[in-house]
Amino acid sequence: MALEVKRQGRETSQSLVRRFGQRIQRSGLLIRARRRRFQLRTKSDEGKKKEALRREELKKEYLKLEKLGKLPPRSRGRRRR
C-alpha cells in the first residue's frame, strides 16, 4: 500500500515531510511493518521433531561425560555471591 503526498501551494519541504509522517502513522503502515519485521515463522512438525531429537542426544552425551568425570557435577540450588 503506497501513500502519496503532493506539495500544496507554497508549502515548505519540512511541512511536507511532517504531513507525510502523519499520514503514515494514521494509516497504520508503520505499525504493520514493525510487526512483520519481528514476526517469527512457525516451525514445521518435522523441524520440531528434529530439534527434540537433537536435544535428547545432547542431554545423553552430557550425562555420559558427567558420569565419566569429564565435566564438573551439576550444582543443586542457587548460586551464592
C-alpha positions in Angstrom: 0.0 0.0 0.0 1.7 3.2 -1.2 0.9 6.6 0.3 1.2 9.6 -1.9 1.5 13.2 -0.6 1.7 16.1 -3.0 3.1 19.5 -2.2 0.4 22.1 -1.6 1.0 25.6 -3.0 3.8 27.3 -1.2 4.3 24.5 1.3 7.9 24.1 2.7 9.6 20.7 2.3 9.7 20.4 6.1 6.0 20.6 6.4 5.6 18.2 3.5 7.7 15.6 5.3 5.8 16.3 8.5 2.5 15.7 6.8 3.8 12.6 5.1 4.8 11.2 8.5 1.4 12.0 10.0 -0.3 10.2 7.1 1.9 7.1 7.6 1.1 7.0 11.3 -2.6 7.4 10.8 -2.7 4.7 8.1 -1.0 2.1 10.4 1.6 1.2 7.9 4.5 1.7 10.3 3.0 -0.5 13.0 2.3 -3.3 10.5 5.9 -3.1 9.1 7.3 -3.3 12.6 5.1 -6.3 13.5 6.2 -8.1 10.3 9.9 -7.3 10.9 10.0 -9.2 14.2 7.4 -11.9 13.4 8.8 -15.4 13.9 8.0 -18.1 11.4 6.1 -21.2 12.7 8.2 -24.3 12.6 7.1 -27.4 10.7 6.4 -30.6 12.5 9.5 -32.2 11.1 11.6 -29.3 12.3 10.2 -29.6 15.8 10.9 -33.4 15.9 14.5 -32.8 14.7 15.1 -30.3 17.4 13.6 -32.5 20.1 15.8 -35.4 18.9 18.9 -33.2 18.9 18.1 -32.0 22.5 17.7 -35.6 23.7 21.1 -36.6 22.1 22.9 -33.7 23.6 21.4 -34.5 27.0 22.5 -38.1 26.8 26.0 -37.0 25.7 26.2 -34.5 28.6 25.1 -37.1 31.2 27.6 -39.6 29.8 30.5 -37.1 30.0 29.4 -36.1 33.5 29.4 -39.8 34.7 32.9 -40.3 33.2 34.1 -37.3 35.3 35.0 -35.1 32.3 32.5 -32.4 33.3 32.1 -30.8 36.8 28.9 -32.2 38.5 25.8 -30.0 38.3 25.3 -27.9 41.4 21.9 -28.1 43.1 20.2 -24.9 44.2 21.1 -21.3 43.6 24.5 -19.7 43.3 25.6 -17.5 46.1 27.6 -14.4 45.6 
